[in-house]
Amino acid sequence: MAHEHGHGHGEDEVTLEVGTPKGLFTGTFPKTAKVEDVIAAAVEAKGIDSGESLELVYNGQVLQPVQRTLVSFGLAGTVKLELVATGSGV
């Protein structure tokens, strides 16, 4: 799970700043966390409707499949992502 401690994180962790429809979610995750874990944490923290299909986007690239780890996408340090709803009649 995400821990909110901010500074002094180790090399095995990634700090994510995720723009969501309900505002910014910031969390620190192990590099081996899966994309789906990050989505679940953001949904829970921000009270987002989990009935929607959600995707994480990094520099215009959708991070899929969601079972892949953060490190497998080359994410390290502090990373800005967008959480976007898909398939909701958009």
Secondary structure, DSSP 8 states (H G I E B T S, - for coil): --B---SS--TTEEEEEEEETTEEEEEEEETT-BHHHHHHHHHHHHT--TTSEEEEEETTEE--STTSBTGGGT--EEEEEEEEEESS--
